Amino acid sequence: MRLSDFDKAPENEFTDVPTTSEASSESQVDLVTGKGDATVRPETVAASSAPEPGFFAVLQNRNFVTLWSGQIFSQLADKVYLVLMIAIIESQFQSENQSISGWVSAIMMASTIPAVLFGSLAGVFVDRWHKKEVLVITNLLRGVLVLSVPFLLWLTKGQVVANLPLGFEILLIVSFLVSTLTQFFSPAEQAAISMIVDKPNLLSANSLYTTTAMGSLIVGFAIGEPILALADSLGASIGLGVNIGKELLVGASYALAGILLIVMRTGETKQIPTGDEPHVLADLRDGVRYLGEHQQLKGALIKLVILNSVIASMTVVAVRMAELLPEIKASQFGFLLAAGGVGMGLGAVGLNYIDRKLSRAQLSLYGLLGVAASLVGLSFSQSLWLSLLCLVGMGVFSASVAIPTQTTIQSETPEEMRGKVFGLQNNAINIALSLPLALTGLAETALGVPTVLLCLAAISAIGGIFTQKYNSVD
């Protein structure tokens, strides 16, 4: 029995979110003409009238709410995972007066390597598999891996292999496997949103997802440590033992996300081949070719890469900024990053009120120009409050780039290409997040914070203007 066997929706199952008559007509035309070879979704043809697109409309969609609920727990586990690894290293492997940076860097490398190696490959396989099954299984397996950590550390306590504690090597392996599973989860999640949400409501759905991601980022970095400490205390008080509660919290969050998604129905009617293995290189070439032939998708992907490169660079610059600002210490750089997260959350909410006044191409252009303006202001700031204001503004404008461009990729990619395209997108963004981490520190040392910020502003502005040529159709 497969999970997909429970995914056959009755005729009116997907009428939670009625579409507008215009959207309904568009969907019916697509189905008649075979445009995009899309899977027939009953909710796109069953409704004849609809509320205005927005948060209220997507929150009426039971399947989206289920997917979103799973994302809350999954995102929280993702963001707290690094905090969990740091807590374990501090308590079991770090020696007195020894820097923790080497241990943490190794964990981050173990998590980054799968993102670079497997991001595109995972999308090829996701195209051949049922998206719901991928979402459920990857969450459950990540939960099992994290829940196994206390037992594995106990089993390997005191053992050393290649001059490293075997327990720490176990953490590296677990981090590698968790990250590998995430590479399959991410394109399946993006494809699932496209399958259960109608095109008029995709921007609102992505806004909710971005708001949740930013909220989990703030929670993970700002209060992740006390939450894990509280979980340990509660675990000890009910007899689970010391230093087990935090692993139980993170692992259970992944597992609960998987369990919630079991009841989601994506309406997948596409027959997935069972005996035909994916031709990996050919499918990768298909994905690259498809992006090359579709200007809108190419432009949207370039904008996402530019935005994520700038954001990754800012995570490095924020540490030096905190050191230079007189009101805070370098160790409090998280306040600066949290300000950007708050801005992205505000921007995600605000998009629902202006998305019908501006096209997605206009939103992303103004967003990149706004990011550039915020960075220019930040380069001249010598005050904490002005810096926080600029970072909140940068977050708001970042949301107006990330959400419309992601919506474009989802709405303009046919079902049979979604895994490939989202896999390539995942890989490109992972590289965009990784390279600046190495280059920005060197640039800041050589040029200084203001010059680096002005360079990032120039990249944002030039990127926004350059990619306008790809928006002949919106």
C-alpha positions as CSV (number, residue, x, y, z in Angstrom):
1,M,0.0,0.0,0.0
2,R,1.4,3.4,-1.0
3,L,0.7,6.8,0.5
4,S,-0.4,7.9,-2.9
5,D,-3.3,5.3,-2.7
6,F,-4.9,7.7,-0.1
7,D,-4.3,10.6,-2.4
8,K,-7.2,10.1,-4.8
9,A,-9.5,12.9,-4.1
10,P,-13.2,12.6,-4.5
11,E,-14.8,14.8,-7.1
12,N,-15.4,17.8,-4.8
13,E,-12.5,17.3,-2.4
14,F,-10.5,20.3,-3.7
15,T,-13.2,22.9,-3.6
16,D,-11.9,24.6,-0.5
17,V,-10.5,27.5,-2.5
18,P,-12.8,28.6,-5.2
19,T,-11.2,30.4,-8.1
20,T,-12.3,33.5,-9.8
21,S,-14.4,33.0,-13.0
22,E,-11.4,34.4,-14.9
23,A,-9.0,32.0,-13.3
24,S,-11.4,29.1,-13.8
25,S,-11.8,29.9,-17.5
26,E,-8.0,30.1,-17.8
27,S,-7.6,26.7,-16.1
28,Q,-10.3,25.1,-18.3
29,V,-8.5,26.5,-21.4
30,D,-5.2,25.0,-20.2
31,L,-6.9,21.6,-19.7
32,V,-8.5,21.6,-23.1
33,T,-5.3,22.7,-24.9
34,G,-3.0,20.6,-22.8
35,K,-1.0,23.7,-21.9
36,G,1.9,22.6,-19.7
37,D,0.6,19.1,-19.6
38,A,-0.8,19.9,-16.2
39,T,-2.5,17.5,-13.9
40,V,-6.2,18.0,-13.8
41,R,-7.1,19.5,-10.4
42,P,-10.8,19.3,-9.6
43,E,-10.7,22.5,-7.6
44,T,-9.8,24.5,-10.7
45,V,-13.0,23.5,-12.6
46,A,-15.5,22.9,-9.8
47,A,-15.9,26.5,-8.6
48,S,-17.7,29.3,-10.4
49,S,-17.3,32.2,-8.0
50,A,-14.6,33.1,-5.5
51,P,-13.4,35.5,-2.8
52,E,-10.6,37.9,-3.7
53,P,-7.2,36.2,-3.8
54,G,-5.3,36.6,-0.5
55,F,-4.5,35.0,2.8
56,F,-8.2,34.2,3.5
57,A,-8.5,32.3,0.3
58,V,-5.5,30.1,0.8
59,L,-6.4,29.5,4.4
60,Q,-9.7,28.0,3.2
61,N,-7.8,25.4,1.3
62,R,-7.5,22.4,3.7
63,N,-4.7,20.8,1.8
64,F,-2.6,24.0,1.8
65,V,-3.2,24.5,5.5
66,T,-2.0,20.9,6.1
67,L,1.2,21.5,4.0
68,W,1.7,24.9,5.7
69,S,1.3,23.3,9.2
70,G,3.9,20.6,8.2
71,Q,6.2,23.4,7.1
72,I,6.0,25.2,10.5
73,F,7.4,22.1,12.3
74,S,9.8,21.3,9.5
75,Q,11.2,24.8,9.3
76,L,11.5,25.1,13.1
77,A,13.5,21.8,13.2
78,D,15.7,23.0,10.3
79,K,16.6,26.3,12.0
80,V,17.1,24.8,15.5
81,Y,19.2,21.9,14.1
82,L,22.5,23.9,14.0
83,V,21.8,25.2,17.6
84,L,21.3,21.6,18.6
85,M,24.6,20.6,17.1
86,I,26.4,23.4,18.9
87,A,24.8,22.5,22.2
88,I,26.0,18.8,21.8
89,I,29.5,19.9,20.8
90,E,29.7,22.3,23.8
91,S,28.6,19.6,26.3
92,Q,30.5,16.6,24.9
93,F,33.4,17.5,22.6
94,Q,34.7,21.0,23.1
95,S,37.7,21.2,25.5
96,E,38.1,24.0,28.1
97,N,39.6,27.1,26.5
98,Q,39.2,25.6,23.0
99,S,37.5,27.5,20.2
100,I,34.2,26.0,19.1
101,S,34.5,27.5,15.6
102,G,36.4,24.5,14.1
103,W,33.8,22.0,15.3
104,V,30.9,24.1,14.0
105,S,32.6,24.8,10.7
106,A,32.9,21.0,10.2
107,I,29.2,20.5,10.9
108,M,28.3,23.4,8.5
109,M,30.5,21.8,5.7
110,A,28.8,18.4,6.2
111,S,25.4,20.2,5.8
112,T,26.6,22.3,2.8
113,I,28.2,19.5,0.6
114,P,24.9,17.7,-0.1
115,A,23.3,21.0,-1.1
116,V,25.9,21.6,-3.7
117,L,26.3,18.0,-4.9
118,F,22.7,16.7,-4.9
119,G,20.5,19.8,-5.3
120,S,20.0,19.3,-9.0
121,L,20.1,15.5,-9.0
122,A,17.4,15.3,-6.4
123,G,15.0,17.2,-8.6
124,V,15.4,14.7,-11.4
125,F,14.2,11.9,-9.1
126,V,11.4,14.0,-7.5
127,D,9.9,14.4,-11.0
128,R,9.5,10.6,-11.1
129,W,8.1,10.2,-7.6
130,H,4.9,11.2,-5.9
131,K,5.5,14.5,-4.2
132,K,3.5,13.7,-1.1
133,E,5.4,10.5,-0.5
134,V,8.7,12.4,-0.8
135,L,7.5,15.0,1.7
136,V,6.3,12.4,4.2
137,I,9.3,10.1,4.0
138,T,12.0,12.7,4.1
139,N,10.5,14.3,7.2
140,L,10.1,11.0,9.0
141,L,13.6,9.9,8.1
142,R,15.1,13.2,9.3
143,G,13.2,12.7,12.5
144,V,14.5,9.2,13.0
145,L,18.1,10.4,12.3
146,V,17.9,13.2,14.9
147,L,16.1,10.9,17.5
148,S,18.9,8.3,17.1
149,V,21.7,10.8,18.0
150,P,21.5,10.3,21.8
151,F,21.7,6.5,21.4
152,L,24.6,6.7,18.9
153,L,26.6,9.1,21.1
154,W,26.1,6.8,24.1
155,L,27.2,3.8,22.0
156,T,30.4,5.5,20.8
157,K,31.3,7.4,23.9
158,G,35.1,7.5,24.5
159,Q,36.0,6.0,21.1
160,V,38.4,7.8,18.8
161,V,38.9,7.3,15.0
162,A,41.4,9.2,12.9
163,N,42.2,11.5,15.9
164,L,38.5,12.6,16.2
165,P,35.9,11.4,18.7
166,L,33.8,8.8,16.9
167,G,30.7,10.5,18.4
168,F,31.6,13.7,16.5
169,E,32.0,11.8,13.3
170,I,28.5,10.4,13.9
171,L,27.3,14.0,14.1
172,L,29.0,14.7,10.8
173,I,27.3,11.7,9.1
174,V,23.9,12.6,10.6
175,S,24.2,16.2,9.4
176,F,25.2,15.0,5.9
177,L,22.2,12.6,5.7
178,V,19.7,15.2,7.1
179,S,21.0,17.7,4.5
180,T,20.8,15.1,1.7
181,L,17.1,14.4,2.6
182,T,16.4,18.1,2.6
183,Q,17.6,18.3,-1.0
184,F,14.7,15.9,-2.0
185,F,12.3,17.6,0.3
186,S,12.7,21.2,-1.0
187,P,11.8,20.6,-4.7
188,A,8.9,18.3,-3.7
189,E,7.6,21.0,-1.4
190,Q,7.7,23.7,-4.1
191,A,6.0,21.4,-6.6
192,A,3.3,20.5,-4.1
193,I,2.4,24.1,-3.6
194,S,1.9,24.5,-7.3
195,M,-0.4,21.4,-7.3
196,I,-2.7,22.3,-4.5
197,V,-2.9,26.1,-4.9
198,D,-4.5,27.9,-7.8
199,K,-2.5,30.4,-9.8
200,P,-4.4,33.5,-8.5
201,N,-3.5,32.5,-4.9
202,L,0.1,31.4,-5.4
203,L,1.6,34.7,-4.4
204,S,-0.4,34.7,-1.1
205,A,0.6,31.1,-0.5
206,N,4.3,32.0,-1.0
207,S,3.8,35.0,1.3
208,L,2.6,32.8,4.1
209,Y,5.5,30.4,3.5
210,T,8.1,33.2,3.5
211,T,6.5,34.7,6.7
212,T,6.8,31.3,8.4
213,A,10.4,30.8,7.2
214,M,11.4,34.2,8.6
215,G,9.5,33.5,11.9
216,S,11.3,30.2,12.3
217,L,14.6,31.9,11.5
218,I,14.1,34.4,14.3
219,V,12.9,31.8,16.7
220,G,15.7,29.4,15.8
221,F,18.6,31.9,16.3
222,A,17.1,34.2,18.9
223,I,15.5,31.7,21.4
224,G,16.6,28.3,20.0
225,E,19.1,27.8,22.9
226,P,16.7,28.4,25.7
227,I,14.0,26.3,24.0
228,L,16.4,23.4,23.8
229,A,17.5,23.9,27.4
230,L,13.9,23.9,28.5
231,A,13.3,20.7,26.5
232,D,16.3,19.1,28.4
233,S,14.8,20.2,31.7
234,L,11.4,18.8,30.9
235,G,12.9,15.6,29.6
236,A,14.9,15.1,32.8
237,S,11.8,15.9,35.0
238,I,9.7,13.1,33.4
239,G,12.5,10.6,33.6
240,L,13.9,10.6,30.1
241,G,17.4,11.4,31.4
242,V,19.8,14.4,31.0
243,N,20.6,15.9,27.6
244,I,17.9,14.0,25.7
245,G,15.0,16.4,25.6
246,K,16.6,18.7,22.9
247,E,17.1,15.8,20.5
248,L,13.6,14.7,21.2
249,L,12.2,18.2,20.4
250,V,14.0,18.6,17.1
251,G,13.4,15.0,16.0
252,A,9.8,15.0,17.0
253,S,9.3,18.3,15.0
254,Y,10.5,16.6,11.8
255,A,8.4,13.5,12.6
256,L,5.3,15.5,13.3
257,A,5.6,17.4,10.1
258,G,5.7,14.0,8.2
259,I,2.7,12.7,10.1
260,L,0.7,15.8,9.4
261,L,1.4,15.5,5.6
262,I,0.0,12.0,5.4
263,V,-3.5,13.4,5.4
264,M,-2.7,16.0,2.6
265,R,-4.1,15.3,-0.8
266,T,-2.2,16.7,-3.8
267,G,-4.6,15.2,-6.4
268,E,-1.6,13.5,-8.2
269,T,-3.1,11.5,-11.1
270,K,0.1,11.3,-13.1
271,Q,1.3,7.8,-13.6
272,I,4.8,7.5,-12.2
273,P,7.0,4.9,-13.9
274,T,8.2,2.2,-11.6
275,G,10.6,0.3,-13.7
276,D,12.2,3.1,-15.6
277,E,15.1,4.6,-13.8
278,P,15.6,8.4,-14.4
279,H,18.2,9.2,-17.0
280,V,20.0,11.6,-14.7
281,L,22.3,13.5,-17.1
282,A,19.6,13.7,-19.8
283,D,17.0,15.0,-17.4
284,L,19.5,17.5,-16.1
285,R,20.1,18.7,-19.6
286,D,16.3,18.9,-20.1
287,G,16.0,21.2,-17.1
288,V,18.9,23.4,-18.2
289,R,17.5,23.6,-21.7
290,Y,14.0,24.4,-20.5
291,L,15.3,27.3,-18.4
292,G,17.3,28.5,-21.3
293,E,14.3,28.6,-23.6
294,H,11.9,30.3,-21.2
295,Q,13.0,33.9,-20.5
296,Q,10.7,34.5,-17.6
297,L,12.0,31.5,-15.7
298,K,15.6,32.4,-16.4
299,G,15.1,36.0,-15.3
300,A,13.3,34.9,-12.1
301,L,16.1,32.4,-11.2
302,I,18.8,35.0,-11.8
303,K,17.0,37.4,-9.5
304,L,16.8,34.7,-6.7
305,V,20.5,34.0,-7.1
306,I,21.4,37.7,-6.8
307,L,19.1,38.1,-3.8
308,N,20.4,35.1,-2.0
309,S,24.0,36.0,-2.7
310,V,23.4,39.4,-1.1
311,I,21.7,37.9,1.9
312,A,24.5,35.4,2.4
313,S,27.0,38.2,2.2
314,M,25.1,40.2,4.8
315,T,25.3,37.3,7.3
316,V,29.1,37.8,7.2
317,V,29.0,41.6,7.2
318,A,26.6,41.7,10.1
319,V,29.2,40.3,12.5
320,R,31.7,43.1,11.6
321,M,28.9,45.7,11.7
322,A,27.9,44.6,15.3
323,E,31.6,44.9,16.3
324,L,31.8,48.5,14.9
325,L,28.4,49.8,16.3
326,P,29.0,51.2,19.7
327,E,25.6,50.1,21.1
328,I,26.1,46.3,20.8
329,K,28.8,43.7,20.9
330,A,29.9,41.4,18.0
331,S,28.3,38.5,19.7
332,Q,24.9,40.3,19.4
333,F,24.9,40.3,15.6
334,G,21.8,38.2,15.7
335,F,19.8,41.3,16.4
336,L,20.8,42.7,13.0
337,L,19.9,39.5,11.2
338,A,16.6,39.4,13.1
339,A,15.7,42.9,11.9
340,G,16.1,41.7,8.3
341,G,13.8,38.7,9.1
342,V,11.2,41.0,10.6
343,G,11.3,43.1,7.5
344,M,10.8,40.1,5.2
345,G,7.8,39.1,7.3
346,L,6.3,42.5,7.0
347,G,7.0,42.6,3.3
348,A,5.4,39.2,2.8
349,V,2.2,40.4,4.5
350,G,2.2,43.7,2.6
351,L,2.5,42.0,-0.8
352,N,-1.1,40.8,-0.4
353,Y,-2.3,44.3,-0.6
354,I,-0.3,45.5,-3.6
355,D,0.1,42.4,-5.7
356,R,-2.8,43.3,-8.0
357,K,-1.5,46.9,-8.5
358,L,1.9,45.9,-9.8
359,S,3.1,43.0,-12.0
360,R,5.5,40.4,-10.6
361,A,8.2,41.9,-12.9
362,Q,7.7,45.4,-11.5
363,L,7.6,44.1,-7.9
364,S,10.9,42.3,-8.3
365,L,12.6,45.2,-10.0
366,Y,11.5,47.7,-7.4
367,G,12.5,45.2,-4.8
368,L,16.1,44.9,-6.0
369,L,16.3,48.6,-6.3
370,G,15.0,49.0,-2.8
371,V,17.5,46.5,-1.5
372,A,20.2,48.5,-3.2
373,A,18.9,51.8,-1.6
374,S,18.8,50.1,1.9
375,L,22.4,48.9,1.5
376,V,23.5,52.4,0.5
377,G,21.9,53.8,3.6
378,L,23.4,51.1,5.7
379,S,26.9,51.9,4.4
380,F,26.7,55.4,5.8
381,S,25.0,54.4,9.1
382,Q,26.9,54.8,12.3
383,S,23.9,54.3,14.6
384,L,22.3,51.1,15.7
385,W,18.7,52.4,15.2
386,L,19.4,53.7,11.7
387,S,21.1,50.4,10.9
388,L,18.1,48.4,12.2
389,L,15.8,50.6,10.1
390,C,17.8,50.0,7.0
391,L,17.9,46.3,7.6
392,V,14.1,46.1,8.1
393,G,13.7,48.0,4.8
394,M,16.1,45.6,3.1
395,G,14.0,42.7,4.4
396,V,10.7,44.3,3.1
397,F,12.2,44.8,-0.3
398,S,13.8,41.3,-0.3
399,A,10.3,39.8,0.2
400,S,9.1,41.7,-2.9
401,V,11.8,40.0,-4.9
402,A,11.7,36.5,-3.4
403,I,8.0,35.9,-3.4
404,P,7.0,37.2,-6.8
405,T,9.9,35.4,-8.5
406,Q,9.2,32.2,-6.7
407,T,5.5,32.5,-7.7
408,T,6.6,33.0,-11.4
409,I,8.7,29.8,-11.3
410,Q,5.9,27.8,-9.8
411,S,3.1,29.1,-12.0
412,E,5.0,29.0,-15.3
413,T,6.7,25.5,-14.9
414,P,4.6,22.5,-16.1
415,E,4.2,19.6,-13.8
416,E,6.6,17.2,-15.6
417,M,9.4,19.8,-15.4
418,R,8.9,21.0,-11.8
419,G,11.3,18.6,-10.1
420,K,14.1,19.4,-12.6
421,V,13.5,23.2,-12.5
422,F,13.1,23.3,-8.7
423,G,16.2,21.1,-8.3
424,L,18.3,23.4,-10.4
425,Q,16.9,26.3,-8.5
426,N,17.8,24.7,-5.2
427,N,21.3,24.0,-6.4
428,A,21.9,27.5,-7.8
429,I,20.6,29.1,-4.6
430,N,22.8,26.8,-2.4
431,I,25.8,27.8,-4.4
432,A,24.7,31.5,-4.1
433,L,24.5,31.1,-0.4
434,S,27.9,29.3,-0.1
435,L,30.3,31.2,-2.2
436,P,29.7,34.6,-0.6
437,L,30.4,33.1,2.9
438,A,34.0,32.6,1.7
439,L,34.5,35.7,-0.4
440,T,32.8,38.4,1.7
441,G,35.1,38.0,4.6
442,L,38.1,38.5,2.4
443,A,36.5,41.5,0.7
444,E,35.5,43.1,4.0
445,T,39.1,42.7,5.4
446,A,40.6,44.3,2.3
447,L,38.0,47.0,1.5
448,G,36.0,47.6,4.7
449,V,32.3,47.3,5.5
450,P,31.0,50.5,3.7
451,T,32.7,49.6,0.4
452,V,31.4,46.0,0.6
453,L,27.9,47.3,1.2
454,L,28.1,49.7,-1.7
455,C,29.4,46.8,-3.9
456,L,26.4,44.7,-2.9
457,A,24.1,47.6,-3.6
458,A,25.5,47.9,-7.1
459,I,25.1,44.2,-7.7
460,S,21.4,44.4,-6.6
461,A,20.6,47.5,-8.8
462,I,22.4,46.2,-11.9
463,G,20.9,42.8,-11.5
464,G,17.4,44.2,-11.2
465,I,17.8,46.4,-14.3
466,F,19.6,43.7,-16.4
467,T,17.0,41.0,-15.8
468,Q,14.1,43.3,-17.0
469,K,14.9,42.1,-20.5
470,Y,13.6,38.7,-19.6
471,N,10.2,40.0,-18.7
472,S,8.6,40.5,-22.1
473,V,5.6,38.6,-20.8
474,D,4.4,38.6,-17.2
